[in-house]
Amino acid sequence: MRVFVTGASGWIGRSLLPELLEAGHDVAGLARSDASAEAVAKTGADVVRGDLTDLDTLRTAAAEAEGVVHLAFGHDFGRVEDAIRIDAAVVEALGEVLDGKVFVAASGTPIVPGQTATEQDDPAGFGPVAGRAEVARSVLKTAEHGVRASVVRLPRSVHGEGDAHGLIARLIGLGREKGIAAYVGDGSPRWPAVHVADAAHLFRLALEQAPAGSVLHAVGDEGVAIRDVAEVAGRRLGLPATSVEAGELGFLGPLLAIDQPASSERTRALLGWQPTHPGLLDDLEKGYYG
């Protein structure tokens, strides 16, 4: 099918475009800069110049496609609230032209205190978490208009060779500045994780197979203890694994203190998705973040 991808030159997009092309799809990728356009073109995909604020461009590209994969999120628009507002407008614009087509969008795994989050859990809360969850619900609501819509929830860590901007990469970079491999408290809080290639594969399966209204979890590791991350990274970098106060790690501190494991059992059963690439600790052992 003809597939339009936002975030085509981003971290997951770089793995998804080749995956789609190798599967025989005709792909067009959104690119806002010359560098992004070059990266998209190198894969063999068509380039659509524009950004998330170019709603007419997005509508046109989506109307010309049979399916859309929406990966982009405006992390650089300033405040998270602004990025969510723009994302909501994007979803609305895409939904206007996708009747009878396929719509797959990225979101995040929820936090369910005291439990392992599943695909059936509906994110609640306030602030940015609630805002992004509401956008995901808007994606799923397009199924009411004949769209085969699904949401792929991504974990905190989407790792792999070349990751320079993810949360684990930022944590290790911050730790190197401080001369330690940091964790918060006793380091027992867990993060779910997935290899970027496995995540890209799930997006393709969702595009091809997911029933309308599906909520999917791109989770390889259900929960990796942050202290284990610190110990492996510290060993690779020659830094001591050290407990620090959350406030010493900026915006990462509160995240590291939250236990948020997530399951992908239902996703695997529904689509036959099986992660085959290394887990987070194995990637750390390989020194990808060193």
Summary of the structure (lengths in Angstrom):
residues: 290
radius of gyration: 18.7
end to end distance: 39.6
largest distance: 55.6
contacts: 1012
relative contact order: 0.14
helix: 42%
strand: 21%
